[in-house]
Amino acid sequence: MLDLRKPAGYFFLLLGLILSVTGLAFDFRAPLLERNLNLEFGIFSLLFGGVFLWLARRA
């Protein structure tokens, strides 16, 4: 059976890496929030992808 957790985990790791690098390299801030959302969502995506890969390894 195909386990979609592994490719989804790699996808979110890649997305998180791209967003985190973009957030660190260019300090774009959301006008209303004054927060670096690229960096925050990048870190969240890295953690989310890591959890998916961890769950795929356990199965």
Stockholm file with secondary structure:
# STOCKHOLM 1.0

chainA/1-59         MLDLRKPAGYFFLLLGLILSVTGLAFDFRAPLLERNLNLEFGIFSLLFGGVFLWLARRA
#=GR chainA/1-59 SS CCCTHHHHHHHHHHHHHHHHHHHHHSCCCCTTTCSCHHHHHHHHHHHHHHHHHHHHHHC
#=GC SS_cons        CCCTHHHHHHHHHHHHHHHHHHHHHSCCCCTTTCSCHHHHHHHHHHHHHHHHHHHHHHC
//
